[in-house]
Amino acid sequence: MGFLNKVKDMVQKDAEKGVDLGKKGIEKGTELGVKGFQGAKESARKGYEKAMKE
């Protein structure tokens, strides 16, 4: 049974690492999405202001 416990522990640690990496990926993706949205919003505002001047 010692071998099975080692395998179980290894799989559990790998699963935890995978979950942590997944969380980090989601956080980074959200951060980049927000930055992209803010950039698009700023560009739209500048375009609107330019159009209003013309």
BAPALUM-661408 format. One line per field, with one value per residue: x, y, z of N, C-alpha, C, O, CB in turn; residue in one letter. Coordinates in Angstrom, 3 decimals. Glycine has a CB too. Layout:
<sites>
npx: c(X | ...)
npy: c(Y | ...)
npz: c(Z | ...)
capx: c(X | ...)
capy: c(Y | ...)
capz: c(Z | ...)
cpx: c(X | ...)
cpy: c(Y | ...)
cpz: c(Z | ...)
opx: c(X | ...)
opy: c(Y | ...)
opz: c(Z | ...)
cbpx: c(X | ...)
cbpy: c(Y | ...)
cbpz: c(Z | ...)
residu: c(A | ...)
</sites>
This chain:
<sites>
npx: c(0.808 | 2.102 | 3.211 | 0.935 | -0.024 | 2.027 | 1.744 | -0.843 | -0.436 | 1.348 | -0.230 | -2.203 | -0.740 | 0.119 | -2.358 | -3.170 | -1.216 | -1.922 | -4.461 | -3.739 | -2.173 | -4.156 | -5.857 | -4.136 | -3.825 | -6.442 | -6.726 | -4.732 | -5.649 | -8.064 | -7.099 | -5.696 | -7.819 | -9.376 | -7.595 | -7.481 | -10.142 | -10.305 | -8.488 | -9.765 | -12.069 | -11.014 | -9.893 | -12.231 | -13.463 | -11.654 | -11.863 | -14.529 | -14.447 | -12.751 | -14.288 | -16.387 | -15.194 | -14.754)
npy: c(-1.196 | 1.156 | 2.123 | 2.866 | 4.940 | 6.806 | 7.370 | 8.423 | 10.724 | 12.130 | 12.601 | 14.173 | 16.445 | 17.354 | 17.938 | 20.038 | 21.922 | 22.322 | 23.476 | 25.857 | 27.061 | 27.362 | 29.208 | 31.408 | 31.896 | 32.619 | 34.941 | 36.573 | 36.692 | 38.034 | 40.466 | 41.408 | 41.553 | 43.579 | 45.726 | 45.891 | 46.543 | 49.041 | 50.472 | 50.387 | 51.792 | 54.312 | 54.966 | 55.100 | 57.265 | 59.333 | 59.314 | 60.070 | 62.661 | 63.897 | 63.699 | 65.340 | 67.832 | 68.319)
npz: c(0.000 | 0.362 | -1.996 | -3.461 | -1.860 | -2.207 | -4.922 | -4.898 | -3.296 | -4.939 | -7.212 | -6.073 | -5.274 | -7.791 | -8.916 | -7.271 | -7.933 | -10.588 | -10.277 | -8.973 | -10.996 | -12.918 | -11.631 | -11.491 | -14.208 | -14.932 | -13.402 | -14.551 | -17.199 | -16.775 | -15.819 | -18.092 | -19.875 | -18.723 | -18.946 | -21.734 | -22.310 | -21.035 | -22.595 | -25.093 | -24.499 | -23.904 | -26.400 | -27.921 | -26.687 | -27.280 | -30.082 | -30.356 | -29.247 | -31.083 | -33.414 | -32.710 | -32.731 | -35.385)
capx: c(0.000 | 2.973 | 3.345 | -0.313 | -0.083 | 2.952 | 1.119 | -1.970 | 0.118 | 1.917 | -1.346 | -2.863 | 0.126 | 0.048 | -3.684 | -3.147 | -0.408 | -2.742 | -5.501 | -3.074 | -1.831 | -5.414 | -6.291 | -3.238 | -4.160 | -7.710 | -6.461 | -3.962 | -6.555 | -8.996 | -6.334 | -5.451 | -9.111 | -9.749 | -6.709 | -7.925 | -11.409 | -10.016 | -7.852 | -10.790 | -12.957 | -10.258 | -9.820 | -13.558 | -13.680 | -10.827 | -12.479 | -15.756 | -14.062 | -12.203 | -15.416 | -17.195 | -14.453 | -14.805)
capy: c(0.000 | 2.321 | 2.627 | 3.534 | 6.211 | 7.726 | 7.777 | 9.270 | 12.007 | 12.798 | 13.051 | 15.256 | 17.628 | 17.816 | 18.529 | 21.333 | 22.813 | 22.635 | 24.417 | 27.141 | 27.632 | 27.767 | 30.442 | 32.484 | 32.168 | 33.346 | 36.288 | 37.315 | 36.927 | 39.078 | 41.713 | 41.848 | 41.906 | 44.891 | 46.708 | 46.019 | 47.270 | 50.433 | 51.049 | 50.562 | 52.858 | 55.564 | 55.229 | 55.518 | 58.616 | 60.247 | 59.374 | 60.852 | 64.065 | 64.370 | 63.837 | 66.494 | 69.051 | 68.491)
capz: c(0.000 | 0.393 | -3.366 | -3.828 | -1.130 | -2.868 | -6.177 | -4.530 | -2.856 | -6.106 | -8.042 | -5.343 | -5.377 | -9.180 | -9.107 | -6.583 | -8.771 | -11.756 | -9.856 | -8.739 | -12.302 | -13.534 | -10.973 | -11.933 | -15.606 | -14.957 | -12.882 | -15.561 | -18.314 | -16.356 | -15.774 | -19.463 | -20.453 | -18.185 | -19.585 | -23.114 | -22.285 | -20.706 | -23.776 | -26.127 | -24.039 | -24.067 | -27.841 | -28.362 | -26.167 | -28.083 | -31.402 | -30.219 | -29.067 | -32.369 | -34.331 | -32.287 | -33.099 | -36.840)
cpx: c(0.849 | 3.107 | 2.096 | -0.457 | 0.843 | 2.353 | -0.031 | -1.477 | 0.664 | 0.813 | -2.041 | -2.046 | 0.080 | -1.294 | -3.745 | -2.337 | -1.200 | -3.834 | -4.894 | -2.713 | -3.082 | -5.930 | -5.445 | -3.545 | -5.449 | -7.503 | -5.729 | -4.842 | -7.553 | -8.309 | -6.100 | -6.742 | -9.566 | -8.893 | -7.141 | -9.214 | -11.175 | -9.387 | -8.860 | -11.728 | -12.288 | -10.155 | -11.159 | -13.854 | -12.904 | -11.406 | -13.741 | -15.426 | -13.525 | -13.323 | -16.261 | -16.521 | -14.575 | -16.132)
cpy: c(1.258 | 2.958 | 3.402 | 4.870 | 7.240 | 8.263 | 8.744 | 10.660 | 12.809 | 13.373 | 14.232 | 16.542 | 18.206 | 18.480 | 19.907 | 22.354 | 23.250 | 23.640 | 25.799 | 27.825 | 28.112 | 29.072 | 31.622 | 32.874 | 32.967 | 34.780 | 37.137 | 37.639 | 38.026 | 40.435 | 42.263 | 42.253 | 43.283 | 45.979 | 46.949 | 46.808 | 48.747 | 51.147 | 51.318 | 51.706 | 54.226 | 55.949 | 55.715 | 56.938 | 59.630 | 60.406 | 60.218 | 62.339 | 64.649 | 64.609 | 65.060 | 67.819 | 69.339 | 68.881)
cpz: c(0.000 | -0.984 | -3.785 | -3.108 | -1.758 | -4.160 | -5.894 | -4.120 | -4.033 | -6.992 | -7.373 | -5.434 | -6.788 | -9.461 | -8.458 | -7.374 | -9.994 | -11.429 | -9.629 | -10.053 | -13.027 | -12.953 | -11.425 | -13.375 | -15.730 | -14.475 | -13.914 | -16.770 | -17.993 | -16.352 | -17.184 | -20.162 | -19.995 | -18.817 | -21.033 | -23.211 | -22.000 | -21.903 | -24.883 | -25.762 | -24.225 | -25.548 | -28.381 | -27.907 | -26.984 | -29.486 | -31.391 | -30.093 | -30.353 | -33.369 | -33.977 | -32.657 | -34.580 | -37.335)
opx: c(0.350 | 3.113 | 2.194 | -0.960 | 0.495 | 2.442 | -0.173 | -2.041 | 0.464 | 0.916 | -2.424 | -2.607 | 0.008 | -1.352 | -4.309 | -2.727 | -1.152 | -4.102 | -5.471 | -2.921 | -3.062 | -6.389 | -5.966 | -3.524 | -5.536 | -8.036 | -6.078 | -4.779 | -7.855 | -8.865 | -6.289 | -6.753 | -10.084 | -9.403 | -7.160 | -9.365 | -11.773 | -9.719 | -8.810 | -12.129 | -12.933 | -10.310 | -11.211 | -14.430 | -13.439 | -11.436 | -13.988 | -16.047 | -13.825 | -13.312 | -16.788 | -17.205 | -14.505 | -16.315)
opy: c(2.331 | 4.182 | 4.468 | 5.833 | 8.418 | 9.455 | 9.762 | 11.666 | 14.021 | 14.506 | 15.189 | 17.616 | 19.423 | 19.482 | 20.840 | 23.517 | 24.415 | 24.551 | 26.804 | 29.028 | 29.157 | 29.945 | 32.701 | 34.056 | 33.888 | 35.721 | 38.299 | 38.747 | 38.860 | 41.427 | 43.454 | 43.195 | 44.066 | 47.038 | 48.090 | 47.650 | 49.608 | 52.297 | 52.362 | 52.490 | 55.181 | 57.117 | 56.631 | 57.727 | 60.679 | 61.514 | 60.991 | 63.176 | 65.797 | 65.606 | 65.733 | 68.820 | 70.497 | 69.059)
opz: c(-0.335 | -1.116 | -4.392 | -3.687 | -1.839 | -4.454 | -6.571 | -4.551 | -4.114 | -7.463 | -8.046 | -5.648 | -6.955 | -10.174 | -9.030 | -7.474 | -10.388 | -12.212 | -10.046 | -10.208 | -13.678 | -13.690 | -11.707 | -13.718 | -16.542 | -15.063 | -14.122 | -17.303 | -18.847 | -16.822 | -17.429 | -20.954 | -20.792 | -19.183 | -21.496 | -24.097 | -22.644 | -22.188 | -25.534 | -26.621 | -24.657 | -25.903 | -29.201 | -28.656 | -27.344 | -30.021 | -32.317 | -30.748 | -30.679 | -34.092 | -34.864 | -32.873 | -34.990 | -38.539)
cbpx: c(-0.918 | 4.343 | 3.601 | -1.511 | 0.287 | 4.287 | 0.612 | -2.781 | 1.224 | 2.791 | -2.351 | -3.075 | 1.581 | 0.272 | -4.782 | -2.566 | 0.900 | -3.362 | -6.206 | -1.815 | -1.085 | -6.455 | -6.216 | -1.759 | -4.285 | -8.768 | -5.640 | -2.718 | -7.289 | -9.569 | -4.987 | -4.758 | -10.158 | -9.600 | -5.232 | -8.109 | -12.355 | -9.084 | -6.758 | -11.591 | -13.339 | -8.841 | -9.379 | -14.629 | -13.272 | -9.372 | -12.796 | -16.570 | -13.019 | -11.190 | -16.281 | -17.442 | -12.975 | -14.398)
cbpy: c(0.000 | 1.938 | 1.465 | 2.637 | 6.004 | 7.031 | 6.541 | 8.625 | 11.782 | 11.821 | 11.897 | 14.863 | 17.273 | 16.645 | 17.612 | 21.182 | 22.122 | 21.369 | 23.918 | 26.942 | 26.599 | 26.680 | 30.294 | 32.052 | 30.864 | 32.631 | 36.213 | 36.500 | 35.648 | 38.767 | 41.490 | 40.747 | 40.864 | 44.918 | 46.228 | 44.654 | 46.669 | 50.515 | 50.127 | 49.260 | 52.641 | 55.425 | 53.968 | 54.559 | 58.704 | 59.734 | 57.977 | 60.375 | 64.201 | 63.351 | 62.568 | 66.442 | 68.922 | 67.267)
cbpz: c(1.184 | 0.922 | -4.345 | -3.510 | 0.346 | -3.156 | -6.963 | -3.387 | -1.820 | -6.911 | -8.291 | -3.869 | -4.996 | -10.150 | -8.522 | -5.166 | -9.203 | -12.313 | -8.570 | -7.890 | -13.165 | -13.363 | -9.448 | -11.801 | -16.381 | -14.086 | -11.586 | -16.006 | -18.677 | -14.965 | -15.060 | -20.252 | -20.086 | -16.646 | -19.536 | -23.738 | -21.236 | -19.481 | -24.287 | -26.324 | -22.553 | -23.453 | -28.594 | -27.831 | -24.689 | -28.165 | -31.900 | -28.997 | -27.962 | -32.944 | -34.308 | -30.770 | -32.718 | -37.521)
residu: c(M | G | F | L | N | K | V | K | D | M | V | Q | K | D | A | E | K | G | V | D | L | G | K | K | G | I | E | K | G | T | E | L | G | V | K | G | F | Q | G | A | K | E | S | A | R | K | G | Y | E | K | A | M | K | E)
</sites>
